[in-house]
Amino acid sequence: MMCLVASFNSLLMTINLGMVIVCMNKVDHSNSTSDSGTSGSNCTSDSEFQYQSTCGYNTTEESDVRWDKNAQGMLLSATYYGVVSMQLLTGWLCDKFGKMKALMIGGSTVLGVVSVLSPLIIQYAGVPFFFAARVVMGACMCFMISPVLPLLRRWTTSKEQGLLVGLAFAGVGLANAATYPMTGLICELSGWRSIFYFCGICGISWSVVALFLIYDTPGRHPRVSVEEKQYLVSTQVQSLSKTTKTVIPWSKILLSVPVWAVITTNFFFFAATKGTVINLPLFVRDVLDFSVTENGIFSAMPSVVALLLHLVIGPLFDCVRAKQIFTVTVVRKTFHVIGTLIPAIMMFIVSQLPPEKKIHNHWFNH
């Protein structure tokens, strides 16, 4: 359960920026519609560092930050620079030292502190420093997520490992589905700064609880019985006292066509899905003209449907494979094509629909 909350918090604190940007510049419909010749596209700001805006955007003290599109895109992508740069390092640290608890607590604490300090960084330091803070958050996200698998390997048996790993990473799907509605509601109640405060407190609170509940091995846990410790040690996948060094054939891997096929398809798939997830609140605001609360609900719809379909597609795949009508390769390719081609078509259709069809837009996007 702690691993599930960890994966949930890591996504909560890193994908909330899209809704923060929406909340910063809530559209005043009465002002934006009073003059038919005024639109969001005519709004101006002196630079990405200015805290002022025009043309129907709320410019109260609480919503006084306005970034141009270039700054928004740069900040939304900053987290992933940190993720990419630290993945290999965090994996190596887990294998080398085995201090999963320290890595997870350290990552969560820094994530929470940076989130709490984000409003001050935005207001007094500007975009470059906030960009750096987001990169740090992405790096800390790796420290929270990377130790989950090696930690579970020490605490699970081979029979239950698949189920518990799936449960631990279910927090990612839950966060994608819950973050936007939750942060949209927080925005309406107390403004964009409160989104950062709430998410930061979640991260820091997890760290405090983890100090007492997470242990690197069953042998170090004071509340696990001797019988349970013996059972885990005797049945777990790898012995805690031995590690087998495997020579990795890097040259064969890098020259393998199937490997590059997987890398290429995953690159484009995640480029599309991550791009959709982080930019959807801005699309809903700028094109579909929903309120902030509605924005949070509708922005979460694709993630909610994806979460529900995960519960169906897995058993369906196993059923089709068990019937042995087609080879496993054919079944995998078919499911992959369906899962990537249909969303691509729907995204194109959505981009062509006018704002008057905004309800249809979201149903197509599912």
C-alpha positions in Angstrom: 0.0 0.0 0.0 2.8 2.4 0.8 4.3 1.7 -2.7 0.9 2.4 -4.3 0.7 5.8 -2.4 4.3 6.5 -3.4 3.6 6.1 -7.1 0.4 8.1 -6.7 2.2 11.0 -5.0 5.0 11.1 -7.5 2.6 11.6 -10.4 0.4 14.0 -8.3 3.3 16.3 -7.7 4.6 16.3 -11.2 1.6 16.4 -13.5 -0.3 19.0 -11.6 1.3 21.9 -13.4 -1.1 21.9 -16.3 -4.0 22.6 -14.0 -1.9 25.2 -12.1 -1.4 27.1 -15.3 -5.2 26.9 -16.0 -5.9 28.2 -12.5 -3.4 31.0 -12.8 -5.3 32.4 -15.8 -8.9 31.6 -15.2 -11.0 33.1 -18.0 -13.5 35.7 -17.1 -16.3 34.9 -19.5 -18.2 38.1 -18.8 -15.2 40.1 -20.0 -14.2 37.9 -22.8 -17.6 37.8 -24.4 -18.6 41.4 -23.9 -16.5 42.4 -26.9 -17.0 40.1 -29.8 -13.7 41.4 -31.3 -11.6 40.3 -28.4 -10.3 36.8 -28.0 -7.6 35.0 -26.1 -5.4 35.1 -29.1 -5.1 38.9 -28.9 -4.1 38.8 -25.2 -0.6 40.1 -24.6 2.1 40.0 -21.9 5.4 41.9 -21.9 7.4 38.7 -21.4 7.2 35.3 -19.8 8.4 36.8 -16.5 5.6 39.3 -16.3 2.7 38.9 -13.9 0.0 40.6 -15.9 -2.5 39.8 -18.5 -5.4 41.2 -20.5 -8.4 40.2 -22.6 -10.7 38.5 -20.2 -8.2 36.7 -18.0 -8.6 37.1 -14.3 -5.8 39.3 -13.0 -6.5 39.3 -9.3 -3.7 39.1 -6.8 -4.2 35.3 -6.6 -4.1 34.8 -10.4 -1.4 37.3 -11.3 1.0 35.1 -13.2 0.9 34.8 -17.0 3.4 32.8 -19.1 3.5 32.7 -22.8 3.1 29.4 -24.7 6.9 28.9 -25.0 7.4 29.2 -21.3 4.4 26.9 -20.6 5.8 24.2 -22.9 9.2 24.5 -21.4 8.0 24.2 -17.8 5.6 21.3 -18.6 8.5 19.3 -20.1 11.0 20.2 -17.4 10.1 17.2 -15.2 10.9 14.7 -17.9 14.5 16.0 -18.2 15.0 15.1 -14.6 13.4 11.7 -15.1 15.5 10.8 -18.1 18.8 12.0 -16.5 18.4 10.0 -13.3 16.8 6.7 -14.2 20.0 4.8 -14.7 21.6 6.3 -11.7 18.8 5.4 -9.3 18.7 1.9 -10.6 22.4 1.5 -10.0 22.1 2.9 -6.5 19.4 0.4 -5.7 21.6 -2.5 -6.9 24.8 -1.2 -5.4 23.7 -0.2 -1.9 20.2 -1.6 -1.5 19.0 1.3 0.6 15.5 1.5 -1.0 13.9 3.1 2.0 16.4 6.0 2.2 16.1 6.6 -1.6 12.3 6.7 -1.5 12.0 8.9 1.6 14.7 11.3 0.3 13.0 11.6 -3.1 9.5 12.1 -1.6 10.8 14.7 0.9 12.6 16.8 -1.7 9.6 16.5 -4.0 7.3 17.8 -1.2 9.6 20.6 -0.2 10.1 21.9 -3.7 6.4 21.7 -4.3 5.6 23.8 -1.2 8.3 26.3 -2.2 7.1 26.5 -5.9 4.8 29.5 -5.4 7.7 31.5 -3.9 10.0 30.4 -6.7 7.4 31.5 -9.3 6.7 34.8 -7.8 10.2 36.0 -6.8 12.7 33.9 -8.9 11.0 33.6 -12.3 10.8 31.0 -15.0 14.4 29.9 -15.2 14.6 29.0 -11.5 11.2 27.3 -11.6 12.3 25.3 -14.6 15.3 24.1 -12.6 13.0 23.2 -9.7 10.8 21.1 -12.0 13.9 19.3 -13.3 14.8 18.5 -9.7 11.3 17.2 -9.1 11.6 14.9 -12.1 14.9 13.5 -10.7 13.3 13.0 -7.3 10.5 11.2 -8.9 13.0 8.5 -10.1 14.2 8.2 -6.5 10.6 7.4 -5.4 9.7 5.0 -8.3 12.9 3.1 -9.1 13.3 1.4 -5.7 9.7 0.0 -5.8 10.6 -3.1 -7.8 13.7 -4.2 -5.9 11.9 -3.5 -2.6 8.9 -5.7 -3.6 11.3 -8.4 -4.7 12.5 -8.6 -1.1 9.1 -8.6 0.4 7.1 -10.9 -2.0 7.1 -14.5 -3.1 7.1 -15.6 -6.7 3.4 -16.5 -6.6 2.2 -13.1 -5.4 4.9 -10.9 -6.9 2.9 -10.1 -10.1 -0.2 -9.1 -8.3 1.6 -6.9 -5.7 3.8 -5.2 -8.4 0.6 -4.4 -10.4 -1.0 -3.0 -7.2 2.0 -0.9 -6.4 2.0 0.8 -9.8 -1.7 1.2 -9.9 -1.1 4.5 -8.2 0.2 5.9 -11.5 -3.2 5.2 -13.2 -5.1 6.5 -10.2 -3.0 9.7 -10.1 -3.6 10.3 -13.8 -7.4 9.9 -13.2 -7.6 11.9 -10.0 -5.1 14.7 -10.2 -7.0 17.0 -12.5 -10.4 16.8 -10.8 -8.8 17.2 -7.4 -6.6 20.1 -8.3 -9.4 21.8 -10.2 -11.5 21.7 -7.1 -8.6 23.0 -5.0 -8.2 25.8 -7.5 -11.8 26.9 -7.2 -11.7 26.8 -3.4 -8.4 28.5 -2.6 -6.4 29.3 -5.7 -3.4 27.9 -7.6 -0.9 28.2 -4.8 -2.9 25.8 -2.7 -2.4 23.1 -5.4 1.3 23.2 -4.7 0.9 23.3 -1.0 -1.5 20.3 -1.0 0.6 18.2 -3.2 3.8 19.1 -1.2 2.2 18.2 2.1 1.1 14.8 0.6 4.7 14.1 -0.3 6.2 15.1 3.1 3.5 13.2 5.0 4.3 10.1 3.0 7.9 10.4 4.0 7.0 10.7 7.7 4.8 7.6 7.6 7.4 5.7 5.6 10.0 6.2 8.4 7.9 3.8 10.5 6.3 1.5 8.0 8.9 0.8 5.3 12.0 -1.5 5.9 14.5 -2.6 3.3 14.3 -6.3 4.3 11.9 -8.5 6.4 14.8 -9.2 8.7 15.0 -5.5 9.8 11.3 -5.1 10.4 10.5 -5.2 14.2 6.9 -6.2 13.8 7.3 -9.2 11.4 7.2 -12.6 13.2 10.1 -15.1 12.9 7.9 -17.5 10.9 7.0 -14.8 8.4 10.7 -13.9 8.0 11.7 -17.5 7.4 8.9 -17.9 4.9 9.8 -14.9 2.9 13.5 -15.7 2.9 12.9 -19.3 1.8 10.4 -18.6 -1.0 11.4 -15.2 -2.5 12.7 -15.0 -6.0 16.3 -14.1 -5.2 18.3 -14.8 -2.1 19.0 -11.7 0.0 22.5 -12.9 0.7 23.6 -13.6 -2.8 23.6 -11.6 -6.0 24.4 -13.0 -9.4 26.3 -10.9 -11.8 25.1 -11.3 -15.3 27.1 -10.3 -18.3 24.8 -8.2 -20.4 25.3 -8.5 -24.2 25.0 -4.8 -24.9 26.3 -5.1 -28.5 23.7 -7.7 -29.4 21.0 -5.7 -27.7 21.8 -2.5 -29.5 22.0 -4.3 -32.9 18.7 -6.2 -32.4 15.9 -5.1 -34.8 13.1 -6.2 -32.4 14.7 -4.2 -29.6 14.7 -1.0 -31.8 11.1 -1.7 -32.9 10.0 -1.8 -29.3 12.0 1.4 -28.5 10.6 3.2 -31.5 6.9 2.3 -30.9 7.2 3.1 -27.2 8.9 6.4 -28.0 6.0 7.6 -30.2 3.4 6.1 -27.9 4.6 7.8 -24.8 5.3 11.0 -26.7 1.6 11.1 -27.7 0.2 10.0 -24.3 2.4 12.1 -22.2 1.9 15.1 -24.5 -1.9 14.6 -24.2 -1.9 14.2 -20.4 0.2 17.3 -19.6 -1.4 19.6 -22.3 -5.0 18.5 -22.1 -6.0 21.1 -19.4 -4.6 23.9 -21.6 -6.5 22.5 -24.6 -9.7 22.3 -22.7 -9.3 25.9 -21.5 -8.1 27.6 -24.7 -10.2 25.6 -27.2 -13.2 24.2 -25.4 -13.7 27.0 -22.9 -14.7 25.0 -19.8 -14.7 26.4 -16.3 -11.8 25.2 -14.1 -13.8 22.6 -12.2 -15.3 21.2 -15.5 -11.7 21.3 -16.9 -10.5 19.1 -14.2 -13.2 16.6 -14.7 -13.1 16.4 -18.5 -9.2 16.4 -18.6 -9.3 13.3 -16.4 -11.8 11.4 -18.6 -9.2 9.7 -20.9 -7.2 8.6 -17.9 -10.3 7.3 -16.1 -11.4 5.3 -19.2 -7.8 4.0 -19.7 -7.7 2.8 -16.0 -11.0 1.0 -16.4 -9.9 -0.6 -19.7 -6.7 -1.9 -18.2 -8.9 -4.1 -16.0 -10.6 -5.6 -19.1 -7.8 -5.7 -21.7 -5.5 -7.8 -19.7 -7.9 -10.7 -19.1 -9.2 -10.4 -22.7 -5.6 -10.7 -24.0 -5.0 -13.8 -21.9 -8.3 -15.3 -23.1 -7.5 -14.8 -26.8 -4.0 -16.2 -26.3 -5.3 -19.2 -24.4 -7.5 -20.2 -27.3 -4.4 -20.4 -29.6 -6.3 -19.3 -32.7 -3.4 -16.9 -33.5 0.2 -16.9 -32.5 1.2 -14.8 -29.5 3.1 -12.4 -31.8 0.0 -11.8 -33.9 -2.2 -11.2 -30.8 0.3 -8.7 -29.3 0.7 -6.8 -32.6 -3.1 -6.7 -33.0 -3.7 -5.3 -29.6 -0.8 -2.8 -30.0 -2.2 -1.5 -33.3 -5.7 -1.1 -31.9 -4.4 0.6 -28.8 -2.3 3.1 -30.8 -4.2 3.7 -34.1 -7.7 4.4 -32.7 -6.5 7.1 -30.2 -4.5 8.7 -33.0 -7.6 8.9 -35.2 -9.7 10.2 -32.4 -7.1 12.9 -31.6 -7.1 14.1 -35.2 -11.0 14.2 -35.2 -10.9 16.2 -31.9 -8.5 18.7 -33.4 -10.9 19.4 -36.3 -14.1 19.8 -34.2 -15.2 23.4 -33.4 -15.7 24.5 -29.8 -19.5 24.2 -30.2 -19.0 20.4 -30.3 -17.0 20.4 -27.0 -19.0 17.6 -25.4 -18.4 15.4 -28.4 -14.7 16.2 -28.3 -14.1 14.4 -25.0 -16.1 11.3 -26.0 -14.1 11.0 -29.2 -10.9 11.3 -27.1 -11.7 8.2 -25.2 
